[in-house]
Amino acid sequence: MPIHTSSVNHIRLTVTDIERSRRFYEGIFNWPVAIEMPAGTPSEEQAKYGFLYGGVIYNLGYTLLGLRPVASDVFSEDRTGLDHLSLAVDSPAALEAAVTLLDGIGVGHGGIKDIGSGLIVEFRDPDNIALELFAAKTA
């Protein structure tokens, strides 16, 4: 009997530098923080935030995305594990606005590509993690 699921609950990316990664993701996406250890948390209460590994979890609306700062190597989609993370945007116009933002903050990308079912823009985070924005084509 198969396991029936309804959506992705959360994704966590392993990063090398949490402050650099936070600046990148918050600067581009401005996602609200869902969970992080509050500043000034007493040492006796810090263990309950151990699952964060010193990182942060963002609320993307229908799922959560976390950053876990424990890596010391470099990402490669050619190794076992994550190939890339694709995030949906509302429209081709939103994709064009995203390209303008990426250009404005100096984040390299592959330009808008037509993949048949939609349009994508590919780019990388500071740890070289492959990211993609996807917009369905309008009728």
Solvent accessible surface area in square Angstrom, and as a share of the most:
residue,aa,sasa,rsa
1,M,223,1.00
2,P,95,0.60
3,I,157,0.80
4,H,152,0.68
5,T,116,0.67
6,S,115,0.74
7,S,79,0.51
8,V,85,0.49
9,N,107,0.55
10,H,100,0.44
11,I,52,0.27
12,R,85,0.31
13,L,6,0.03
14,T,60,0.35
15,V,0,0.00
16,T,52,0.30
17,D,62,0.32
18,I,31,0.16
19,E,104,0.47
20,R,83,0.30
21,S,0,0.00
22,R,47,0.17
23,R,161,0.59
24,F,26,0.11
25,Y,1,0.00
26,E,58,0.26
27,G,50,0.48
28,I,21,0.11
29,F,43,0.18
30,N,126,0.64
31,W,37,0.13
32,P,85,0.54
33,V,57,0.33
34,A,46,0.35
35,I,60,0.31
36,E,64,0.29
37,M,71,0.32
38,P,71,0.44
39,A,110,0.85
40,G,79,0.76
41,T,16,0.09
42,P,60,0.38
43,S,90,0.58
44,E,138,0.62
45,E,78,0.35
46,Q,73,0.32
47,A,91,0.70
48,K,128,0.54
49,Y,39,0.15
50,G,43,0.41
51,F,95,0.40
52,L,3,0.02
53,Y,103,0.39
54,G,59,0.56
55,G,6,0.06
56,V,1,0.00
57,I,17,0.09
58,Y,0,0.00
59,N,62,0.32
60,L,46,0.23
61,G,57,0.55
62,Y,210,0.80
63,T,33,0.19
64,L,49,0.24
65,L,1,0.01
66,G,2,0.02
67,L,1,0.00
68,R,67,0.25
69,P,31,0.19
70,V,76,0.44
71,A,27,0.21
72,S,115,0.74
73,D,83,0.43
74,V,103,0.59
75,F,32,0.13
76,S,37,0.24
77,E,54,0.24
78,D,131,0.68
79,R,129,0.47
80,T,147,0.86
81,G,65,0.63
82,L,65,0.32
83,D,78,0.40
84,H,76,0.34
85,L,11,0.06
86,S,54,0.35
87,L,24,0.12
88,A,89,0.69
89,V,38,0.22
90,D,145,0.75
91,S,31,0.20
92,P,26,0.16
93,A,69,0.54
94,A,34,0.26
95,L,0,0.00
96,E,101,0.45
97,A,63,0.49
98,A,18,0.14
99,V,24,0.14
100,T,94,0.55
101,L,71,0.35
102,L,1,0.01
103,D,88,0.45
104,G,68,0.65
105,I,91,0.46
106,G,67,0.65
107,V,24,0.14
108,G,59,0.57
109,H,55,0.25
110,G,44,0.42
111,G,23,0.22
112,I,72,0.37
113,K,88,0.37
114,D,92,0.48
115,I,90,0.46
116,G,52,0.50
117,S,86,0.55
118,G,0,0.00
119,L,33,0.16
120,I,11,0.06
121,V,0,0.00
122,E,70,0.31
123,F,7,0.03
124,R,91,0.33
125,D,8,0.04
126,P,46,0.29
127,D,16,0.08
128,N,61,0.31
129,I,6,0.03
130,A,14,0.11
131,L,2,0.01
132,E,22,0.10
133,L,6,0.03
134,F,54,0.23
135,A,0,0.00
136,A,57,0.44
137,K,87,0.37
138,T,101,0.59
139,A,154,1.19
